[in-house]
Amino acid sequence: MLFFNSMMIGTLIAISAYSWLNMWIGLEINLLSIIPLMKSYNNSFPAEATLKYFITQALASTFILFSIISMLNSSEYMIEITSNFYFILLNSALFTKMGAAPFHTWFPEVLDGLNWSNNLILLTWQKIAPMVLVMYNMKMNLFFSFIILFSSIISGIFGLNQISLRKIMAYSSINHIAWMLSSMLNLKLIWVSYFLIYSIITSNLIFMFMLLNVFTLTQLFSSLNLNKLIKLLFICNFLSLGGLPPFLGFLPKWLVINQLINSKFYFLATLLIIFTLVTLYFYIRMTFSSLSISMSETLLISLKIKNFLTVILTIFSLMSLILCTSIFNMF
């Protein structure tokens, strides 16, 4: 509990600091606090994933500190020449911390070695500080457009043939990073609502995976074969995560597309939609595969406790569908 609280405090320090040095200190507090949360005495996979995470984050922190010190020490004659280089270096380090492509190679591997509770932290809370810091210095639209397109392409291509649920969630997160960065190009506050909706849907899915204790598609389909309610929850949340209308997950994508078109980013909006369709394809393929499984519903006593939680999450998914549709009707 101590490390969890200090992890949250580190993030709050980073996003509320007035100087880049204090922001870096907040990121370091956050990093040193999350490492003990990743440990596990049962097997060696979390230890390997934790080491990969620490090395990657420490390297990114080194580049952040180097770029901050270099910008502070630049003379007024050289600052215009060197500022673009240091801004690219700083933002690249922040993109590495959040797992955006092409700095993403560590992200799926680390998530694949951790349990679902740690995955939930990395997929949601750990993205807040880098996202906010990137929002503070979005000055080069061409560089950010490259990161957005690369993240969208990589997430679609590499997510197609994945069997591990943790890697699927990782590439899904990279795709959503592209959309959140797009929302920051003009109207920066849209990403907050996008992040909240993404966090809610991701939390629903991960809670379901934790209840079923599944880590691969084979295990998931076997578990979905036990109960219709769990299958309904999975389908609603997964289609919502992919942004299929009229589920709640489509609402933030619609807001981002509307904002990009109003800002005359037509080419970026078109490419984002095209490459996100690839991601949506393997979401729909997974849900159709689960629907094609023959039902043999069981009445195990152990599932009765789980059913209560799945009812709550399923009701939320259905309410989100109604909420999204109502908002569209208002406009």
Summary of the structure (lengths in Angstrom):
residues: 331
radius of gyration: 20.5
end to end distance: 44.7
largest distance: 75.3
contacts: 1097
relative contact order: 0.08
helix: 79%
strand: 1%
